[in-house]
Amino acid sequence: MNAEQHSAVTAPDLYDRSGKRYALDDRRWRGEDGSPLAVSALRGLRPEQIDTAERSLWRYHAALPVPVARRVSLGEGCTPMVPIDWAGRRVHFKLEWFNPTSSFKDRGVSVMMSHLAAHGADRVLEDSSGNGGSAVAAYAAAAGIRAKIIVPAATSAAKILQARAYGAEIELVGGTRDEVADEAIRQSEQIPYASHNWHPMFVQGAKTIAYEMWESLGFTAPDNVVLVAGAGSNILGCDLAFGELLDAGQIDRRPRLFVGQPEHWATIADTFNGIDPAGRGERVPTIAEGASIAHPVRLPEAVEAIRRSDGAAYAVPEAEIHAAVRALSARGMYAEPTSSVAAATLDHFIATGEIAPDETTVVVLTGAGLKSAEKMAAVFAGHFDGAQESSSAR
């Protein structure tokens, strides 16, 4: 069952893949069938419903299933969208490192933590390769909620330090990113699980990036949105918001979603392209650590969202990620390697002719290079030894 099938529901609720519905205030984080939950369809915004006095994503509170009076906010959202000359055309870059913890994860975490705090949570658990954990730690601190973050042992030191600085308890776990998630799921029997991959309210926050694009472009949709994907929350957020705006009659078509993933961590891209991800063999460590997720929990939904937009997906070779880091920096944008996957994806689809010069294109840069100092240094030194970085691959 998809969101469109729930559009007739007046009051939002939760539903799983089997179609079973749950109350919005149910504390569960997945359905009885083991699948991730989603929020039933909400009405899209009209321009006059935007709270223009609010300089955060909460200006779109009329499109969110969380009471604005109970919000946990650090001023997230309203990030700049900067037009840059790129490959002979004007491209808009959405700079998500202007969020409070310097990544796009603040959007989803603000809405998720607002929901959890409103329903009495006093402690939360998260697993993260870095940015998600930092965001949960920050917003838990803002809400007066204790946080425990389970982190892959090879996560960038700056990201671990940031989460610790907010007062979170940190547990380092060896093994793959998926093994870290498995440990968090085991511990979730005792601690409420505030997972940016599983929790349905995270996607609700993520969708606000698309509302900002719409507002920034004079209440029109771009022709194309270019994204990096790990778990795929930005894919789902854009699909959700542009779908709401389409249903509300505010736009006449969805933007095409162009999605990139590191070559050896391209489960969403490979599935979309009809390639067996297992056929790539061993998962070689990538400099784009934030996108190294082998088994995205919302894989079918992410693939369907790309298809629904008439978009495309690309498995990005490591050398192209390095080149994109350098190309962005040369234009004044110090984006972390994970973010730079989106720029490499832009280059690819410009080269194939899928993205035309006269189209309006937005590229989302998800996080700052300052959060991945060691990996940025490796790029500009001209090397990255993946064997020395367990990343999330081992």
C-alpha positions in Angstrom: 0.0 0.0 0.0 1.3 3.4 -0.9 0.7 7.0 0.3 -1.8 7.7 -2.5 -4.1 4.9 -1.3 -4.3 6.7 2.1 -5.1 10.1 0.6 -8.7 10.0 1.7 -7.8 9.7 5.4 -8.6 12.9 7.1 -6.5 12.4 10.3 -3.0 11.0 9.6 -2.0 7.6 10.8 0.8 5.1 10.3 0.8 2.2 7.9 3.2 -0.7 7.0 3.8 -2.5 3.7 1.0 -5.0 4.4 -1.5 -2.1 4.7 -2.1 -2.5 8.4 -2.7 0.9 10.1 -1.6 2.2 13.5 -2.3 5.3 15.5 0.0 8.2 14.9 1.0 8.2 18.6 1.9 4.5 18.6 5.5 4.2 19.9 6.4 1.4 17.5 9.1 2.1 14.9 8.2 -0.7 12.5 5.1 -2.6 11.5 4.0 -6.0 12.8 5.1 -7.4 9.4 8.6 -6.1 10.1 8.5 -3.4 7.5 9.2 0.3 7.9 6.2 2.6 8.7 5.0 5.6 6.7 2.7 8.4 7.6 -0.6 8.5 5.6 -0.8 11.2 2.9 -1.1 14.8 4.1 -2.4 17.8 2.1 0.2 19.8 0.3 0.7 23.4 1.2 -0.6 26.5 -0.6 1.8 29.6 -0.5 -0.5 31.4 1.9 -0.2 28.6 4.4 3.5 29.1 4.9 4.4 30.8 8.2 6.6 33.5 6.7 7.6 34.8 10.2 9.3 31.5 10.9 12.9 31.1 9.7 13.2 27.4 9.9 11.6 24.3 8.3 8.7 24.8 10.8 7.5 27.5 8.4 5.9 24.5 6.7 4.2 23.2 9.9 0.8 23.0 8.1 2.3 20.1 6.1 3.8 18.3 9.1 2.0 15.7 11.4 3.6 17.2 14.6 2.1 20.0 16.7 4.2 23.1 16.1 3.8 24.1 19.8 5.7 20.9 20.8 8.5 21.3 18.3 12.2 20.7 19.1 14.1 23.1 16.9 17.6 24.6 16.6 16.7 26.7 13.6 17.1 23.9 11.0 16.1 24.4 7.3 15.9 27.5 5.2 19.3 26.6 3.8 20.7 28.6 0.9 20.2 27.5 -2.7 23.1 29.0 -4.6 23.2 29.3 -8.5 26.6 28.3 -9.9 27.9 28.1 -13.4 28.6 24.3 -14.0 29.4 22.6 -17.3 28.0 25.5 -19.4 24.8 25.9 -17.5 23.4 27.5 -14.3 22.8 24.9 -11.6 21.3 25.5 -8.1 23.3 23.9 -5.2 21.3 23.4 -2.0 23.9 23.8 0.8 22.6 21.6 3.6 25.7 22.2 5.8 24.0 25.5 6.9 21.8 23.3 9.2 22.7 23.5 12.9 24.9 20.3 13.0 26.1 20.9 9.4 24.1 18.2 7.7 20.7 17.6 6.1 19.9 15.1 8.9 18.8 17.9 11.1 15.6 18.2 9.1 14.3 14.7 9.8 15.7 14.6 13.4 13.9 17.9 14.4 10.5 16.5 13.4 11.3 13.0 14.7 12.5 14.3 18.1 9.5 16.6 18.3 7.2 13.6 17.9 9.1 11.5 20.4 9.3 14.3 23.0 5.6 15.1 22.6 4.8 11.4 23.4 7.0 11.3 26.6 10.3 9.8 25.5 13.1 10.5 28.0 15.8 8.4 26.4 16.5 7.5 22.7 18.8 5.2 20.8 20.3 5.8 17.3 22.8 4.0 15.1 24.7 6.1 12.6 27.9 6.4 10.5 28.2 10.0 11.7 25.9 12.8 10.7 22.7 11.1 11.9 24.2 10.4 15.3 25.4 14.0 15.6 21.9 15.3 14.8 20.1 13.0 17.2 22.6 13.9 20.0 22.0 17.6 19.4 18.3 17.5 19.3 18.1 15.1 22.2 20.1 17.7 24.2 17.8 20.5 23.1 14.8 18.4 24.3 16.4 17.3 27.5 16.4 13.7 26.4 19.2 11.3 27.1 20.7 9.8 23.9 22.8 6.7 23.1 24.5 6.6 19.7 25.9 3.3 18.3 28.6 4.2 15.8 30.8 2.2 13.4 34.3 2.1 14.9 35.9 3.7 11.8 33.6 6.7 11.7 35.3 10.1 11.2 36.7 11.4 14.5 35.1 14.8 14.0 31.6 13.3 13.8 32.1 11.1 16.9 33.5 14.1 18.8 30.5 16.2 17.8 28.0 13.7 19.2 30.0 13.3 22.4 30.1 17.1 22.8 26.3 17.2 22.9 26.4 14.8 25.8 25.4 11.6 24.1 26.6 8.2 25.3 28.7 6.7 22.4 29.2 3.0 21.8 31.7 2.1 19.1 31.0 -1.2 17.3 33.3 -3.0 14.8 31.9 -4.6 11.7 29.7 -3.4 8.8 27.3 -0.6 8.9 24.5 -3.2 8.8 26.0 -5.0 11.8 25.9 -1.7 13.7 22.2 -1.4 12.8 21.6 -5.0 14.0 23.1 -4.1 17.4 20.9 -1.1 17.7 17.8 -3.1 16.9 18.8 -5.6 19.6 19.2 -2.8 22.1 15.9 -1.1 21.0 14.0 -3.7 23.2 15.1 -1.5 26.2 15.5 2.0 24.7 13.2 3.8 22.2 14.7 3.6 18.8 15.1 7.0 17.1 16.4 5.7 13.9 16.8 8.1 10.9 16.5 5.0 8.7 13.4 3.4 10.3 11.4 6.1 12.0 8.5 7.5 9.8 8.8 11.0 11.2 12.3 11.4 9.9 11.0 11.3 6.3 8.4 13.9 7.2 11.2 16.2 8.2 13.3 15.3 5.2 10.5 16.4 2.8 10.8 20.0 3.8 13.9 20.4 1.6 11.5 20.0 -1.4 9.1 22.6 0.0 12.1 25.0 0.2 13.0 24.3 -3.4 9.4 25.0 -4.5 9.3 28.3 -2.5 12.8 29.4 -3.5 11.9 28.9 -7.2 8.8 31.1 -7.0 6.4 28.3 -6.1 7.4 26.2 -9.1 9.1 22.8 -9.2 12.6 22.4 -10.7 12.9 20.1 -13.7 15.6 18.0 -12.0 16.8 17.2 -8.5 20.2 15.5 -8.1 20.8 13.5 -4.9 23.3 11.3 -3.2 21.6 8.3 -1.5 22.6 6.0 1.4 19.4 4.9 3.0 17.4 7.1 0.6 15.7 9.5 2.9 16.2 12.5 0.6 14.7 10.5 -2.3 11.7 9.7 -0.2 11.3 13.2 1.2 11.4 14.7 -2.3 8.9 12.2 -3.6 6.6 12.8 -0.7 6.6 16.6 -0.8 6.4 17.0 -4.6 3.6 14.4 -4.5 1.7 16.5 -1.9 2.2 19.6 -4.0 1.0 17.9 -7.1 -2.1 16.6 -5.3 -2.7 20.1 -4.0 -2.5 21.6 -7.5 0.5 23.7 -6.7 2.8 22.1 -9.4 1.9 20.4 -12.6 4.5 17.6 -12.6 7.1 16.0 -10.4 10.8 16.9 -10.9 12.9 14.0 -12.2 15.1 12.6 -9.4 18.7 11.7 -10.4 20.3 9.6 -7.7 24.0 8.6 -7.2 25.6 6.1 -4.9 29.2 5.0 -4.5 29.9 2.2 -7.0 30.3 -0.6 -4.5 27.5 0.6 -2.3 24.9 1.2 -5.0 22.0 -1.1 -3.8 19.3 1.5 -4.7 20.9 2.4 -8.1 21.7 -1.2 -9.0 18.1 -2.3 -8.1 16.7 0.5 -10.1 18.9 -0.4 -13.1 18.0 -4.1 -12.9 21.5 -5.1 -11.7 22.1 -7.6 -8.9 24.0 -5.7 -6.2 25.7 -8.9 -5.2 27.3 -9.1 -8.6 29.7 -6.4 -7.7 31.5 -8.7 -5.3 33.2 -7.5 -2.1 32.1 -4.1 -0.9 35.2 -2.1 -1.2 35.5 0.8 1.3 34.5 4.2 -0.1 35.5 7.7 0.8 31.8 8.5 0.8 31.2 6.9 4.2 27.8 8.4 4.7 26.4 6.5 1.7 27.9 3.1 2.5 24.7 1.2 3.3 24.4 -2.2 1.9 20.7 -2.9 2.8 18.5 0.2 2.8 15.4 -0.6 4.8 13.2 1.4 2.4 14.7 0.0 -0.8 11.5 -0.7 -2.6 10.0 2.7 -1.8 13.2 4.5 -2.9 13.4 2.6 -6.2 9.7 3.3 -6.9 10.1 7.0 -6.1 12.9 7.3 -8.7 10.7 5.5 -11.3 7.6 7.6 -10.4 9.6 10.7 -11.2 10.9 9.3 -14.5 14.4 9.7 -13.0 17.6 7.7 -13.2 20.3 6.3 -11.0 24.1 5.9 -11.3 26.7 3.9 -9.5 29.6 6.4 -9.1 33.2 5.2 -9.5 35.5 6.3 -6.6 37.7 8.4 -8.9 34.7 10.5 -9.9 33.8 11.2 -6.3 37.4 12.5 -5.7 37.1 14.6 -8.8 33.8 16.0 -7.7 35.2 17.0 -4.3 37.9 19.0 -6.0 35.5 20.5 -8.5 33.1 21.7 -5.8 35.9 23.2 -3.7 37.2 25.0 -6.8 33.9 26.8 -6.9 33.9 27.7 -3.2 31.9 24.7 -1.9 33.7 22.6 0.7 31.5 19.6 0.6 32.2 16.3 2.3 32.9 13.3 0.0 29.4 11.8 0.6 27.8 15.1 -0.6 30.1 15.2 -3.6 28.6 12.0 -5.0 25.7 14.3 -6.1 28.0 16.5 -8.1 29.6 13.5 -9.8 26.1 12.3 -10.6 25.2 15.6 -12.1 28.3 15.4 -14.3 27.3 11.9 -15.5 23.8 12.8 -16.4 24.9 16.0 -18.1 27.3 13.9 -20.2 24.6 11.4 -21.2 22.2 14.3 -22.2 19.6 13.4 -19.5 20.0 16.8 -17.9 19.6 19.6 -20.5 21.2 23.0 -20.4 17.9 24.9 -20.4 16.4 23.0 -17.5 16.2 24.1 -13.9 18.3 21.7 -11.8 18.9 21.6 -8.1 21.8 19.6 -6.6 21.6 18.8 -2.9 24.9 18.9 -1.0 24.2 17.1 2.3 27.1 17.9 4.6 30.3 19.9 5.1 33.8 18.8 4.3 34.9 20.0 7.8 33.2 16.9 9.2 35.4 14.6 7.2 38.8 16.3 7.6 40.9 13.1 7.2 39.2 12.0 4.0 39.2 15.5 2.6 43.0 15.7 3.2 43.4 12.3 1.4 41.5 13.7 -1.6 43.7 16.7 -1.9 46.8 14.7 -1.3 45.8 12.6 -4.3 45.2 9.3 -2.5 42.7 7.4 -0.4 43.7 4.0 0.9 40.5 2.2 1.5 42.2 -0.8 3.0 43.3 1.4 5.9 39.7 2.7 6.4 37.4 -0.1 7.5 34.6 2.5 6.8 31.4 0.4 6.9 32.6 -2.4 4.6 34.2 -4.9 6.9 
